[in-house]
Every structure is written in C-alpha cells, then in structure tokens.
Amino acid sequence: MESIVGLLSLTPNLCTLEIARPDILDRREKCVLFERNKTFQLVSNANHIKTLIIGIPLTLEGIKSFTDLCPRLEHLTTCISQNYLNSVLRFLLSKNNTKPRHLNSLLIDGTLEIPNKIMETLIESENLQVDYVIGNGADENLRNIYFWL
C-alpha cells in the first residue's frame, strides 16, 4: 500500500488505476494502520482517480482502504472473497455516508455462482435502489455481478 500511495503522490492527475499483481497487497493487515499516515491523507485529498480496477480478491478492510484513498471514485472493478461479499456489498451499496459518494458503477469479477435469490434478499433487506445483472465470467463456474447505482 505504501508503494501505491507513493506512486499516486507523484501522479496526482491519474484518472484510472489498475492493480493486477497480488504481491502488491501482501500486507493487507497494514492497510488500515497506514490510512492514519499523513502522506495517505494528502494523496487521498489530491488524486483524481475515477476508475479503479483491482484484479485480486479483497476483504472489506481492503475495499474501505481503497475507497478512502480514492474519494472521487466513480467506477470500481474488483474481486471479492466469497466470505466478504455480503459485507462489502452492504458497504458499497448502502445509502449511508460511509460509502464512496461518487460511485455509480460496480463490477464484482469472478465470484462463485450466486443465485439471484441471494442478491434479491440482500438488496431488499437493505432497501437499496440499484440495478444489477449477474453474467457469466470466463470460467463457467464464476459469475460477474454488475451494479449501477
């Protein structure tokens, strides 16, 4: 995370960030502590990232760290571990002030097959006003979930 923040401090006008190497985020437990760093705060206030593509599975804490780092985020594409799917969706799709303010589309890439009933239950229980489509991924056992907020 330090290397990402360092890179972003040198490129404040970057609009799209793509992270595909799993070794970049090996120290996930340090992400939350790193947010208190002054450089992190300066970079999050200055960067203009609107599109974020993360090609590795993240936990809820990882998602929160990246949305804090990119407060102007409009489009997010990520993998989410099956264990964290409900909590991450509640965070990203909720109407409260903790979600990214500008987020208007979300692609969850490569999840295990998710029945529509689970998605409907989550959306109804949270009273969310979102449109979504569950599509096939490259692997027939995986699904992509597209959300428009």
Secondary structure, 3 states (H helix, E strand, C coil): CHHHHHHHHHCCCCCEEEECCHHHHCCHHHHHHHCCCHHHHHHHHHCCCCEEEEEEEECHHHHHHHHHHCCCCCEEEEEECHHHHHHHHHHHHCCCCCCCCCCCEEEEEEEECCCHHHHHHHHHHCCCCCEEEEEECCCCCEEEEEEEC
